[in-house]
Amino acid sequence: MQEPVAELIVAVDDQGMVRLGFGVHPAGDYAIVVVYDEDSDGELHTGFLGFPKERIGFSNGAWGWFGPAKWRDA
C-alpha cells in the first residue's frame, strides 16, 4: 500500500463537477482514488462484505475485486 502524497476535500458544484489541483510533486507514478461522500460525514460507508455504499472511482478506470483496485491497474 502506497502512502498518500496529497489528500483533498472538495465540494461538488451546482453542475455536479469538481476541479482538483494537487500542486507540484516529483516526477513518478501516481494513482488517484475518488470517494463521493454522499452524506458529507467524512467517512466511506460500506455494507455487506465491505462493499462501498457510496460511490468511489480509481484512475485509469480501474476496478477492485473484493477490495480496492490494484496499484498497477490504477
N, CA, C, O and CB atoms as a CASP TS submission, in Angstrom:
PFRMAT TS
TARGET T0000
AUTHOR 0000-0000-0000
METHOD Language model
MODEL 1
PARENT N/A
ATOM      1  N   MET     1       0.854  -1.179   0.000  1.00  0.00           N
ATOM      2  CA  MET     1       0.000   0.000   0.000  1.00  0.00           C
ATOM      3  C   MET     1       0.895   1.234   0.000  1.00  0.00           C
ATOM      4  O   MET     1       1.796   1.363   0.829  1.00  0.00           O
ATOM      5  CB  MET     1      -0.969   0.002   1.229  1.00  0.00           C
ATOM      6  N   GLN     2       0.639   2.118  -0.919  1.00  0.00           N
ATOM      7  CA  GLN     2       1.394   3.361  -1.015  1.00  0.00           C
ATOM      8  C   GLN     2       0.834   4.381  -0.027  1.00  0.00           C
ATOM      9  O   GLN     2      -0.367   4.409   0.240  1.00  0.00           O
ATOM     10  CB  GLN     2       1.353   3.919  -2.458  1.00  0.00           C
ATOM     11  N   GLU     3       1.714   5.211   0.508  1.00  0.00           N
ATOM     12  CA  GLU     3       1.280   6.291   1.392  1.00  0.00           C
ATOM     13  C   GLU     3       0.765   7.455   0.548  1.00  0.00           C
ATOM     14  O   GLU     3       1.350   7.760  -0.491  1.00  0.00           O
ATOM     15  CB  GLU     3       2.444   6.754   2.322  1.00  0.00           C
ATOM     16  N   PRO     4      -0.321   8.114   0.973  1.00  0.00           N
ATOM     17  CA  PRO     4      -0.833   9.263   0.222  1.00  0.00           C
ATOM     18  C   PRO     4       0.165  10.428   0.208  1.00  0.00           C
ATOM     19  O   PRO     4       0.812  10.712   1.216  1.00  0.00           O
ATOM     20  CB  PRO     4      -2.164   9.727   0.820  1.00  0.00           C
ATOM     21  N   VAL     5       0.281  11.088  -0.927  1.00  0.00           N
ATOM     22  CA  VAL     5       1.105  12.297  -1.016  1.00  0.00           C
ATOM     23  C   VAL     5       0.235  13.545  -1.002  1.00  0.00           C
ATOM     24  O   VAL     5       0.737  14.650  -0.801  1.00  0.00           O
ATOM     25  CB  VAL     5       1.969  12.270  -2.286  1.00  0.00           C
ATOM     26  N   ALA     6      -1.056  13.377  -1.213  1.00  0.00           N
ATOM     27  CA  ALA     6      -1.991  14.503  -1.162  1.00  0.00           C
ATOM     28  C   ALA     6      -3.368  13.963  -0.806  1.00  0.00           C
ATOM     29  O   ALA     6      -3.736  12.852  -1.188  1.00  0.00           O
ATOM     30  CB  ALA     6      -2.028  15.283  -2.523  1.00  0.00           C
ATOM     31  N   GLU     7      -4.109  14.760  -0.077  1.00  0.00           N
ATOM     32  CA  GLU     7      -5.492  14.418   0.251  1.00  0.00           C
ATOM     33  C   GLU     7      -6.285  15.711   0.192  1.00  0.00           C
ATOM     34  O   GLU     7      -5.937  16.699   0.838  1.00  0.00           O
ATOM     35  CB  GLU     7      -5.615  13.723   1.668  1.00  0.00           C
ATOM     36  N   LEU     8      -7.345  15.692  -0.585  1.00  0.00           N
ATOM     37  CA  LEU     8      -8.157  16.896  -0.766  1.00  0.00           C
ATOM     38  C   LEU     8      -9.608  16.604  -0.454  1.00  0.00           C
ATOM     39  O   LEU     8     -10.102  15.505  -0.704  1.00  0.00           O
ATOM     40  CB  LEU     8      -8.022  17.438  -2.194  1.00  0.00           C
ATOM     41  N   ILE     9     -10.278  17.585   0.086  1.00  0.00           N
ATOM     42  CA  ILE     9     -11.727  17.521   0.248  1.00  0.00           C
ATOM     43  C   ILE     9     -12.279  18.704  -0.535  1.00  0.00           C
ATOM     44  O   ILE     9     -11.977  19.858  -0.232  1.00  0.00           O
ATOM     45  CB  ILE     9     -12.170  17.558   1.784  1.00  0.00           C
ATOM     46  N   VAL    10     -13.096  18.402  -1.552  1.00  0.00           N
ATOM     47  CA  VAL    10     -13.599  19.426  -2.460  1.00  0.00           C
ATOM     48  C   VAL    10     -15.096  19.220  -2.640  1.00  0.00           C
ATOM     49  O   VAL    10     -15.557  18.090  -2.800  1.00  0.00           O
ATOM     50  CB  VAL    10     -12.858  19.378  -3.832  1.00  0.00           C
ATOM     51  N   ALA    11     -15.846  20.301  -2.614  1.00  0.00           N
ATOM     52  CA  ALA    11     -17.291  20.228  -2.807  1.00  0.00           C
ATOM     53  C   ALA    11     -17.636  20.099  -4.288  1.00  0.00           C
ATOM     54  O   ALA    11     -16.930  20.622  -5.149  1.00  0.00           O
ATOM     55  CB  ALA    11     -17.974  21.463  -2.208  1.00  0.00           C
ATOM     56  N   VAL    12     -18.718  19.405  -4.566  1.00  0.00           N
ATOM     57  CA  VAL    12     -19.252  19.298  -5.924  1.00  0.00           C
ATOM     58  C   VAL    12     -20.045  20.569  -6.204  1.00  0.00           C
ATOM     59  O   VAL    12     -20.819  21.016  -5.358  1.00  0.00           O
ATOM     60  CB  VAL    12     -20.150  18.011  -6.099  1.00  0.00           C
ATOM     61  N   ASP    13     -19.855  21.166  -7.408  1.00  0.00           N
ATOM     62  CA  ASP    13     -20.564  22.411  -7.723  1.00  0.00           C
ATOM     63  C   ASP    13     -22.000  22.133  -8.184  1.00  0.00           C
ATOM     64  O   ASP    13     -22.429  20.980  -8.234  1.00  0.00           O
ATOM     65  CB  ASP    13     -19.805  23.196  -8.808  1.00  0.00           C
ATOM     66  N   ASP    14     -22.733  23.193  -8.520  1.00  0.00           N
ATOM     67  CA  ASP    14     -24.139  23.067  -8.912  1.00  0.00           C
ATOM     68  C   ASP    14     -24.349  22.235 -10.177  1.00  0.00           C
ATOM     69  O   ASP    14     -25.435  21.694 -10.389  1.00  0.00           O
ATOM     70  CB  ASP    14     -24.726  24.433  -9.117  1.00  0.00           C
ATOM     71  N   GLN    15     -23.323  22.130 -11.013  1.00  0.00           N
ATOM     72  CA  GLN    15     -23.412  21.326 -12.235  1.00  0.00           C
ATOM     73  C   GLN    15     -22.919  19.892 -12.017  1.00  0.00           C
ATOM     74  O   GLN    15     -22.838  19.115 -12.969  1.00  0.00           O
ATOM     75  CB  GLN    15     -22.606  21.986 -13.352  1.00  0.00           C
ATOM     76  N   GLY    16     -22.592  19.540 -10.781  1.00  0.00           N
ATOM     77  CA  GLY    16     -22.109  18.192 -10.486  1.00  0.00           C
ATOM     78  C   GLY    16     -20.656  17.981 -10.858  1.00  0.00           C
ATOM     79  O   GLY    16     -20.227  16.844 -11.055  1.00  0.00           O
ATOM     80  N   MET    17     -19.889  19.063 -10.959  1.00  0.00           N
ATOM     81  CA  MET    17     -18.488  18.983 -11.374  1.00  0.00           C
ATOM     82  C   MET    17     -17.559  19.311 -10.206  1.00  0.00           C
ATOM     83  O   MET    17     -17.930  20.014  -9.265  1.00  0.00           O
ATOM     84  CB  MET    17     -18.220  19.937 -12.552  1.00  0.00           C
ATOM     85  N   VAL    18     -16.338  18.779 -10.300  1.00  0.00           N
ATOM     86  CA  VAL    18     -15.286  19.057  -9.321  1.00  0.00           C
ATOM     87  C   VAL    18     -14.007  19.342 -10.080  1.00  0.00           C
ATOM     88  O   VAL    18     -13.702  18.667 -11.063  1.00  0.00           O
ATOM     89  CB  VAL    18     -15.094  17.867  -8.323  1.00  0.00           C
ATOM     90  N   ARG    19     -13.261  20.332  -9.634  1.00  0.00           N
ATOM     91  CA  ARG    19     -11.953  20.634 -10.218  1.00  0.00           C
ATOM     92  C   ARG    19     -10.925  20.501  -9.108  1.00  0.00           C
ATOM     93  O   ARG    19     -11.066  21.094  -8.039  1.00  0.00           O
ATOM     94  CB  ARG    19     -11.917  22.073 -10.869  1.00  0.00           C
ATOM     95  N   LEU    20      -9.881  19.708  -9.377  1.00  0.00           N
ATOM     96  CA  LEU    20      -8.849  19.445  -8.376  1.00  0.00           C
ATOM     97  C   LEU    20      -7.501  19.955  -8.840  1.00  0.00           C
ATOM     98  O   LEU    20      -7.192  19.926 -10.031  1.00  0.00           O
ATOM     99  CB  LEU    20      -8.766  17.954  -8.071  1.00  0.00           C
ATOM    100  N   GLY    21      -6.706  20.420  -7.903  1.00  0.00           N
ATOM    101  CA  GLY    21      -5.320  20.784  -8.157  1.00  0.00           C
ATOM    102  C   GLY    21      -4.467  20.168  -7.066  1.00  0.00           C
ATOM    103  O   GLY    21      -4.721  20.384  -5.881  1.00  0.00           O
ATOM    104  N   PHE    22      -3.468  19.411  -7.451  1.00  0.00           N
ATOM    105  CA  PHE    22      -2.651  18.693  -6.478  1.00  0.00           C
ATOM    106  C   PHE    22      -1.319  19.363  -6.197  1.00  0.00           C
ATOM    107  O   PHE    22      -0.511  18.829  -5.438  1.00  0.00           O
ATOM    108  CB  PHE    22      -2.409  17.301  -6.954  1.00  0.00           C
ATOM    109  N   GLY    23      -1.074  20.523  -6.795  1.00  0.00           N
ATOM    110  CA  GLY    23       0.195  21.193  -6.563  1.00  0.00           C
ATOM    111  C   GLY    23       1.330  20.527  -7.319  1.00  0.00           C
ATOM    112  O   GLY    23       1.102  19.807  -8.290  1.00  0.00           O
ATOM    113  N   VAL    24       2.545  20.769  -6.874  1.00  0.00           N
ATOM    114  CA  VAL    24       3.735  20.253  -7.543  1.00  0.00           C
ATOM    115  C   VAL    24       4.277  19.057  -6.756  1.00  0.00           C
ATOM    116  O   VAL    24       4.488  19.136  -5.546  1.00  0.00           O
ATOM    117  CB  VAL    24       4.822  21.363  -7.683  1.00  0.00           C
ATOM    118  N   HIS    25       4.496  17.958  -7.466  1.00  0.00           N
ATOM    119  CA  HIS    25       5.063  16.751  -6.861  1.00  0.00           C
ATOM    120  C   HIS    25       6.176  16.236  -7.764  1.00  0.00           C
ATOM    121  O   HIS    25       6.176  16.511  -8.964  1.00  0.00           O
ATOM    122  CB  HIS    25       3.968  15.652  -6.641  1.00  0.00           C
ATOM    123  N   PRO    26       7.118  15.494  -7.203  1.00  0.00           N
ATOM    124  CA  PRO    26       8.198  14.946  -8.020  1.00  0.00           C
ATOM    125  C   PRO    26       7.660  14.030  -9.128  1.00  0.00           C
ATOM    126  O   PRO    26       6.587  13.440  -8.998  1.00  0.00           O
ATOM    127  CB  PRO    26       9.185  14.177  -7.137  1.00  0.00           C
ATOM    128  N   ALA    27       8.414  13.926 -10.198  1.00  0.00           N
ATOM    129  CA  ALA    27       8.038  13.014 -11.281  1.00  0.00           C
ATOM    130  C   ALA    27       7.937  11.596 -10.726  1.00  0.00           C
ATOM    131  O   ALA    27       8.722  11.204  -9.862  1.00  0.00           O
ATOM    132  CB  ALA    27       9.069  13.077 -12.454  1.00  0.00           C
ATOM    133  N   GLY    28       6.988  10.848 -11.214  1.00  0.00           N
ATOM    134  CA  GLY    28       6.809   9.469 -10.760  1.00  0.00           C
ATOM    135  C   GLY    28       5.442   8.960 -11.161  1.00  0.00           C
ATOM    136  O   GLY    28       4.709   9.621 -11.896  1.00  0.00           O
ATOM    137  N   ASP    29       5.112   7.797 -10.679  1.00  0.00           N
ATOM    138  CA  ASP    29       3.816   7.182 -10.955  1.00  0.00           C
ATOM    139  C   ASP    29       2.886   7.446  -9.785  1.00  0.00           C
ATOM    140  O   ASP    29       3.256   7.242  -8.629  1.00  0.00           O
ATOM    141  CB  ASP    29       3.960   5.657 -11.213  1.00  0.00           C
ATOM    142  N   TYR    30       1.690   7.895 -10.086  1.00  0.00           N
ATOM    143  CA  TYR    30       0.691   8.198  -9.073  1.00  0.00           C
ATOM    144  C   TYR    30      -0.622   7.548  -9.458  1.00  0.00           C
ATOM    145  O   TYR    30      -0.900   7.346 -10.640  1.00  0.00           O
ATOM    146  CB  TYR    30       0.516   9.721  -8.900  1.00  0.00           C
ATOM    147  N   ALA    31      -1.424   7.221  -8.466  1.00  0.00           N
ATOM    148  CA  ALA    31      -2.782   6.733  -8.677  1.00  0.00           C
ATOM    149  C   ALA    31      -3.722   7.656  -7.917  1.00  0.00           C
ATOM    150  O   ALA    31      -3.334   8.265  -6.920  1.00  0.00           O
ATOM    151  CB  ALA    31      -2.943   5.239  -8.209  1.00  0.00           C
ATOM    152  N   ILE    32      -4.949   7.756  -8.387  1.00  0.00           N
ATOM    153  CA  ILE    32      -5.939   8.614  -7.752  1.00  0.00           C
ATOM    154  C   ILE    32      -7.150   7.775  -7.357  1.00  0.00           C
ATOM    155  O   ILE    32      -7.633   6.947  -8.128  1.00  0.00           O
ATOM    156  CB  ILE    32      -6.354   9.776  -8.695  1.00  0.00           C
ATOM    157  N   VAL    33      -7.620   8.010  -6.149  1.00  0.00           N
ATOM    158  CA  VAL    33      -8.858   7.412  -5.659  1.00  0.00           C
ATOM    159  C   VAL    33      -9.798   8.559  -5.328  1.00  0.00           C
ATOM    160  O   VAL    33      -9.407   9.514  -4.657  1.00  0.00           O
ATOM    161  CB  VAL    33      -8.610   6.483  -4.404  1.00  0.00           C
ATOM    162  N   VAL    34     -11.037   8.466  -5.798  1.00  0.00           N
ATOM    163  CA  VAL    34     -12.044   9.489  -5.530  1.00  0.00           C
ATOM    164  C   VAL    34     -13.188   8.828  -4.775  1.00  0.00           C
ATOM    165  O   VAL    34     -13.683   7.774  -5.174  1.00  0.00           O
ATOM    166  CB  VAL    34     -12.550  10.164  -6.856  1.00  0.00           C
ATOM    167  N   VAL    35     -13.599   9.456  -3.687  1.00  0.00           N
ATOM    168  CA  VAL    35     -14.747   8.992  -2.911  1.00  0.00           C
ATOM    169  C   VAL    35     -15.781  10.097  -2.926  1.00  0.00           C
ATOM    170  O   VAL    35     -15.476  11.236  -2.570  1.00  0.00           O
ATOM    171  CB  VAL    35     -14.345   8.608  -1.442  1.00  0.00           C
ATOM    172  N   TYR    36     -16.997   9.779  -3.331  1.00  0.00           N
ATOM    173  CA  TYR    36     -18.088  10.745  -3.281  1.00  0.00           C
ATOM    174  C   TYR    36     -18.833  10.520  -1.963  1.00  0.00           C
ATOM    175  O   TYR    36     -19.648   9.605  -1.841  1.00  0.00           O
ATOM    176  CB  TYR    36     -19.053  10.598  -4.528  1.00  0.00           C
ATOM    177  N   ASP    37     -18.539  11.361  -0.997  1.00  0.00           N
ATOM    178  CA  ASP    37     -19.121  11.256   0.339  1.00  0.00           C
ATOM    179  C   ASP    37     -20.527  11.839   0.293  1.00  0.00           C
ATOM    180  O   ASP    37     -20.734  13.016   0.590  1.00  0.00           O
ATOM    181  CB  ASP    37     -18.239  11.992   1.407  1.00  0.00           C
ATOM    182  N   GLU    38     -21.473  11.017  -0.077  1.00  0.00           N
ATOM    183  CA  GLU    38     -22.835  11.477  -0.346  1.00  0.00           C
ATOM    184  C   GLU    38     -23.505  12.134   0.857  1.00  0.00           C
ATOM    185  O   GLU    38     -24.320  13.039   0.679  1.00  0.00           O
ATOM    186  CB  GLU    38     -23.671  10.324  -0.808  1.00  0.00           C
ATOM    187  N   ASP    39     -23.186  11.706   2.065  1.00  0.00           N
ATOM    188  CA  ASP    39     -23.818  12.297   3.242  1.00  0.00           C
ATOM    189  C   ASP    39     -22.897  13.288   3.968  1.00  0.00           C
ATOM    190  O   ASP    39     -23.227  13.764   5.054  1.00  0.00           O
ATOM    191  CB  ASP    39     -24.246  11.198   4.201  1.00  0.00           C
ATOM    192  N   SER    40     -21.751  13.592   3.370  1.00  0.00           N
ATOM    193  CA  SER    40     -20.810  14.609   3.875  1.00  0.00           C
ATOM    194  C   SER    40     -20.386  14.398   5.325  1.00  0.00           C
ATOM    195  O   SER    40     -20.222  15.360   6.074  1.00  0.00           O
ATOM    196  CB  SER    40     -21.428  15.972   3.745  1.00  0.00           C
ATOM    197  N   ASP    41     -20.210  13.135   5.719  1.00  0.00           N
ATOM    198  CA  ASP    41     -19.782  12.889   7.092  1.00  0.00           C
ATOM    199  C   ASP    41     -18.295  12.545   7.209  1.00  0.00           C
ATOM    200  O   ASP    41     -17.811  12.247   8.302  1.00  0.00           O
ATOM    201  CB  ASP    41     -20.601  11.773   7.680  1.00  0.00           C
ATOM    202  N   GLY    42     -17.568  12.587   6.085  1.00  0.00           N
ATOM    203  CA  GLY    42     -16.139  12.338   6.110  1.00  0.00           C
ATOM    204  C   GLY    42     -15.745  10.875   6.165  1.00  0.00           C
ATOM    205  O   GLY    42     -14.576  10.566   6.396  1.00  0.00           O
ATOM    206  N   GLU    43     -16.689   9.966   5.961  1.00  0.00           N
ATOM    207  CA  GLU    43     -16.411   8.529   6.021  1.00  0.00           C
ATOM    208  C   GLU    43     -16.960   7.823   4.786  1.00  0.00           C
ATOM    209  O   GLU    43     -17.987   8.216   4.233  1.00  0.00           O
ATOM    210  CB  GLU    43     -17.016   7.914   7.297  1.00  0.00           C
ATOM    211  N   LEU    44     -16.260   6.778   4.369  1.00  0.00           N
ATOM    212  CA  LEU    44     -16.767   5.906   3.306  1.00  0.00           C
ATOM    213  C   LEU    44     -17.566   4.798   3.981  1.00  0.00           C
ATOM    214  O   LEU    44     -17.008   3.988   4.721  1.00  0.00           O
ATOM    215  CB  LEU    44     -15.595   5.315   2.416  1.00  0.00           C
ATOM    216  N   HIS    45     -18.859   4.762   3.728  1.00  0.00           N
ATOM    217  CA  HIS    45     -19.714   3.751   4.337  1.00  0.00           C
ATOM    218  C   HIS    45     -19.698   2.485   3.491  1.00  0.00           C
ATOM    219  O   HIS    45     -19.746   2.534   2.262  1.00  0.00           O
ATOM    220  CB  HIS    45     -21.157   4.276   4.499  1.00  0.00           C
ATOM    221  N   THR    46     -19.629   1.368   4.171  1.00  0.00           N
ATOM    222  CA  THR    46     -19.622   0.079   3.495  1.00  0.00           C
ATOM    223  C   THR    46     -20.767  -0.772   4.018  1.00  0.00           C
ATOM    224  O   THR    46     -21.275  -0.559   5.119  1.00  0.00           O
ATOM    225  CB  THR    46     -18.271  -0.643   3.691  1.00  0.00           C
ATOM    226  N   GLY    47     -21.153  -1.723   3.215  1.00  0.00           N
ATOM    227  CA  GLY    47     -22.221  -2.631   3.588  1.00  0.00           C
ATOM    228  C   GLY    47     -21.695  -4.039   3.743  1.00  0.00           C
ATOM    229  O   GLY    47     -20.568  -4.253   4.189  1.00  0.00           O
ATOM    230  N   PHE    48     -22.511  -4.982   3.375  1.00  0.00           N
ATOM    231  CA  PHE    48     -22.204  -6.392   3.478  1.00  0.00           C
ATOM    232  C   PHE    48     -20.877  -6.716   2.789  1.00  0.00           C
ATOM    233  O   PHE    48     -20.662  -6.318   1.644  1.00  0.00           O
ATOM    234  CB  PHE    48     -23.333  -7.220   2.876  1.00  0.00           C
ATOM    235  N   LEU    49     -20.012  -7.415   3.456  1.00  0.00           N
ATOM    236  CA  LEU    49     -18.688  -7.821   2.955  1.00  0.00           C
ATOM    237  C   LEU    49     -17.770  -6.641   2.630  1.00  0.00           C
ATOM    238  O   LEU    49     -16.785  -6.802   1.908  1.00  0.00           O
ATOM    239  CB  LEU    49     -18.853  -8.672   1.717  1.00  0.00           C
ATOM    240  N   GLY    50     -18.084  -5.471   3.155  1.00  0.00           N
ATOM    241  CA  GLY    50     -17.217  -4.324   2.943  1.00  0.00           C
ATOM    242  C   GLY    50     -17.403  -3.597   1.626  1.00  0.00           C
ATOM    243  O   GLY    50     -16.614  -2.711   1.296  1.00  0.00           O
ATOM    244  N   PHE    51     -18.431  -3.952   0.865  1.00  0.00           N
ATOM    245  CA  PHE    51     -18.689  -3.250  -0.393  1.00  0.00           C
ATOM    246  C   PHE    51     -19.111  -1.818  -0.097  1.00  0.00           C
ATOM    247  O   PHE    51     -19.942  -1.601   0.785  1.00  0.00           O
ATOM    248  CB  PHE    51     -19.778  -3.979  -1.226  1.00  0.00           C
ATOM    249  N   PRO    52     -18.556  -0.820  -0.818  1.00  0.00           N
ATOM    250  CA  PRO    52     -18.906   0.567  -0.535  1.00  0.00           C
ATOM    251  C   PRO    52     -20.364   0.876  -0.866  1.00  0.00           C
ATOM    252  O   PRO    52     -20.897   0.425  -1.879  1.00  0.00           O
ATOM    253  CB  PRO    52     -17.999   1.496  -1.312  1.00  0.00           C
ATOM    254  N   LYS    53     -20.996   1.655   0.015  1.00  0.00           N
ATOM    255  CA  LYS    53     -22.352   2.128  -0.227  1.00  0.00           C
ATOM    256  C   LYS    53     -22.327   3.481  -0.933  1.00  0.00           C
ATOM    257  O   LYS    53     -23.322   3.895  -1.528  1.00  0.00           O
ATOM    258  CB  LYS    53     -23.133   2.227   1.095  1.00  0.00           C
ATOM    259  N   GLU    54     -21.185   4.170  -0.864  1.00  0.00           N
ATOM    260  CA  GLU    54     -21.023   5.453  -1.538  1.00  0.00           C
ATOM    261  C   GLU    54     -20.138   5.243  -2.760  1.00  0.00           C
ATOM    262  O   GLU    54     -19.366   4.286  -2.823  1.00  0.00           O
ATOM    263  CB  GLU    54     -20.413   6.528  -0.577  1.00  0.00           C
ATOM    264  N   ARG    55     -20.255   6.132  -3.715  1.00  0.00           N
ATOM    265  CA  ARG    55     -19.535   5.964  -4.978  1.00  0.00           C
ATOM    266  C   ARG    55     -18.038   6.233  -4.810  1.00  0.00           C
ATOM    267  O   ARG    55     -17.622   7.157  -4.111  1.00  0.00           O
ATOM    268  CB  ARG    55     -20.116   6.897  -6.044  1.00  0.00           C
ATOM    269  N   ILE    56     -17.243   5.389  -5.478  1.00  0.00           N
ATOM    270  CA  ILE    56     -15.793   5.543  -5.489  1.00  0.00           C
ATOM    271  C   ILE    56     -15.300   5.348  -6.918  1.00  0.00           C
ATOM    272  O   ILE    56     -15.989   4.752  -7.746  1.00  0.00           O
ATOM    273  CB  ILE    56     -15.106   4.531  -4.514  1.00  0.00           C
ATOM    274  N   GLY    57     -14.117   5.849  -7.194  1.00  0.00           N
ATOM    275  CA  GLY    57     -13.524   5.662  -8.513  1.00  0.00           C
ATOM    276  C   GLY    57     -12.009   5.674  -8.399  1.00  0.00           C
ATOM    277  O   GLY    57     -11.449   6.279  -7.485  1.00  0.00           O
ATOM    278  N   PHE    58     -11.354   5.001  -9.332  1.00  0.00           N
ATOM    279  CA  PHE    58      -9.902   4.907  -9.377  1.00  0.00           C
ATOM    280  C   PHE    58      -9.403   5.404 -10.723  1.00  0.00           C
ATOM    281  O   PHE    58     -10.100   5.290 -11.732  1.00  0.00           O
ATOM    282  CB  PHE    58      -9.433   3.459  -9.124  1.00  0.00           C
ATOM    283  N   SER    59      -8.195   5.956 -10.739  1.00  0.00           N
ATOM    284  CA  SER    59      -7.617   6.408 -12.003  1.00  0.00           C
ATOM    285  C   SER    59      -7.519   5.241 -12.978  1.00  0.00           C
ATOM    286  O   SER    59      -7.493   4.077 -12.579  1.00  0.00           O
ATOM    287  CB  SER    59      -6.225   7.039 -11.776  1.00  0.00           C
ATOM    288  N   ASN    60      -7.467   5.577 -14.250  1.00  0.00           N
ATOM    289  CA  ASN    60      -7.433   4.603 -15.354  1.00  0.00           C
ATOM    290  C   ASN    60      -8.691   3.748 -15.432  1.00  0.00           C
ATOM    291  O   ASN    60      -8.701   2.733 -16.129  1.00  0.00           O
ATOM    292  CB  ASN    60      -6.228   3.701 -15.209  1.00  0.00           C
ATOM    293  N   GLY    61      -9.755   4.140 -14.728  1.00  0.00           N
ATOM    294  CA  GLY    61     -10.984   3.360 -14.754  1.00  0.00           C
ATOM    295  C   GLY    61     -10.840   1.995 -14.105  1.00  0.00           C
ATOM    296  O   GLY    61     -11.637   1.094 -14.367  1.00  0.00           O
ATOM    297  N   ALA    62      -9.839   1.837 -13.265  1.00  0.00           N
ATOM    298  CA  ALA    62      -9.563   0.542 -12.623  1.00  0.00           C
ATOM    299  C   ALA    62     -10.692   0.172 -11.661  1.00  0.00           C
ATOM    300  O   ALA    62     -11.360   1.044 -11.107  1.00  0.00           O
ATOM    301  CB  ALA    62      -8.208   0.583 -11.867  1.00  0.00           C
ATOM    302  N   TRP    63     -10.890  -1.118 -11.475  1.00  0.00           N
ATOM    303  CA  TRP    63     -11.886  -1.636 -10.547  1.00  0.00           C
ATOM    304  C   TRP    63     -11.230  -2.640  -9.627  1.00  0.00           C
ATOM    305  O   TRP    63     -10.316  -3.361 -10.026  1.00  0.00           O
ATOM    306  CB  TRP    63     -13.071  -2.275 -11.298  1.00  0.00           C
ATOM    307  N   GLY    64     -11.699  -2.681  -8.405  1.00  0.00           N
ATOM    308  CA  GLY    64     -11.227  -3.690  -7.462  1.00  0.00           C
ATOM    309  C   GLY    64     -12.169  -4.874  -7.441  1.00  0.00           C
ATOM    310  O   GLY    64     -13.358  -4.749  -7.735  1.00  0.00           O
ATOM    311  N   TRP    65     -11.635  -6.001  -7.096  1.00  0.00           N
ATOM    312  CA  TRP    65     -12.436  -7.207  -6.947  1.00  0.00           C
ATOM    313  C   TRP    65     -12.332  -7.611  -5.489  1.00  0.00           C
ATOM    314  O   TRP    65     -11.295  -8.120  -5.062  1.00  0.00           O
ATOM    315  CB  TRP    65     -11.958  -8.364  -7.912  1.00  0.00           C
ATOM    316  N   PHE    66     -13.382  -7.396  -4.723  1.00  0.00           N
ATOM    317  CA  PHE    66     -13.391  -7.628  -3.279  1.00  0.00           C
ATOM    318  C   PHE    66     -12.314  -6.805  -2.581  1.00  0.00           C
ATOM    319  O   PHE    66     -11.597  -7.312  -1.718  1.00  0.00           O
ATOM    320  CB  PHE    66     -13.191  -9.115  -2.977  1.00  0.00           C
ATOM    321  N   GLY    67     -12.206  -5.550  -2.953  1.00  0.00           N
ATOM    322  CA  GLY    67     -11.247  -4.629  -2.349  1.00  0.00           C
ATOM    323  C   GLY    67     -10.925  -3.517  -3.327  1.00  0.00           C
ATOM    324  O   GLY    67     -11.508  -3.452  -4.409  1.00  0.00           O
ATOM    325  N   PRO    68     -10.005  -2.645  -2.960  1.00  0.00           N
ATOM    326  CA  PRO    68      -9.650  -1.538  -3.866  1.00  0.00           C
ATOM    327  C   PRO    68      -8.942  -2.050  -5.106  1.00  0.00           C
ATOM    328  O   PRO    68      -8.438  -3.173  -5.131  1.00  0.00           O
ATOM    329  CB  PRO    68      -8.761  -0.515  -3.147  1.00  0.00           C
ATOM    330  N   ALA    69      -8.910  -1.212  -6.134  1.00  0.00           N
ATOM    331  CA  ALA    69      -8.195  -1.563  -7.364  1.00  0.00           C
ATOM    332  C   ALA    69      -6.706  -1.762  -7.062  1.00  0.00           C
ATOM    333  O   ALA    69      -6.165  -1.149  -6.143  1.00  0.00           O
ATOM    334  CB  ALA    69      -8.390  -0.461  -8.447  1.00  0.00           C
ATOM    335  N   LYS    70      -6.073  -2.599  -7.822  1.00  0.00           N
ATOM    336  CA  LYS    70      -4.641  -2.830  -7.647  1.00  0.00           C
ATOM    337  C   LYS    70      -3.855  -1.613  -8.144  1.00  0.00           C
ATOM    338  O   LYS    70      -4.261  -0.951  -9.100  1.00  0.00           O
ATOM    339  CB  LYS    70      -4.195  -4.115  -8.400  1.00  0.00           C
ATOM    340  N   TRP    71      -2.742  -1.330  -7.494  1.00  0.00           N
ATOM    341  CA  TRP    71      -1.890  -0.193  -7.817  1.00  0.00           C
ATOM    342  C   TRP    71      -1.535  -0.186  -9.301  1.00  0.00           C
ATOM    343  O   TRP    71      -1.636   0.853  -9.954  1.00  0.00           O
ATOM    344  CB  TRP    71      -0.617  -0.220  -6.967  1.00  0.00           C
ATOM    345  N   ARG    72      -1.129  -1.309  -9.831  1.00  0.00           N
ATOM    346  CA  ARG    72      -0.680  -1.362 -11.230  1.00  0.00           C
ATOM    347  C   ARG    72      -1.819  -1.074 -12.200  1.00  0.00           C
ATOM    348  O   ARG    72      -1.570  -0.628 -13.320  1.00  0.00           O
ATOM    349  CB  ARG    72      -0.075  -2.732 -11.540  1.00  0.00           C
ATOM    350  N   ASP    73      -3.045  -1.315 -11.800  1.00  0.00           N
ATOM    351  CA  ASP    73      -4.196  -1.037 -12.664  1.00  0.00           C
ATOM    352  C   ASP    73      -4.626   0.430 -12.617  1.00  0.00           C
ATOM    353  O   ASP    73      -5.104   0.990 -13.603  1.00  0.00           O
ATOM    354  CB  ASP    73      -5.363  -1.921 -12.266  1.00  0.00           C
ATOM    355  N   ALA    74      -4.442   1.034 -11.439  1.00  0.00           N
ATOM    356  CA  ALA    74      -4.854   2.434 -11.264  1.00  0.00           C
ATOM    357  C   ALA    74      -3.748   3.359 -11.739  1.00  0.00           C
ATOM    358  O   ALA    74      -3.894   4.579 -11.678  1.00  0.00           O
ATOM    359  CB  ALA    74      -5.205   2.731  -9.782  1.00  0.00           C
TER
END
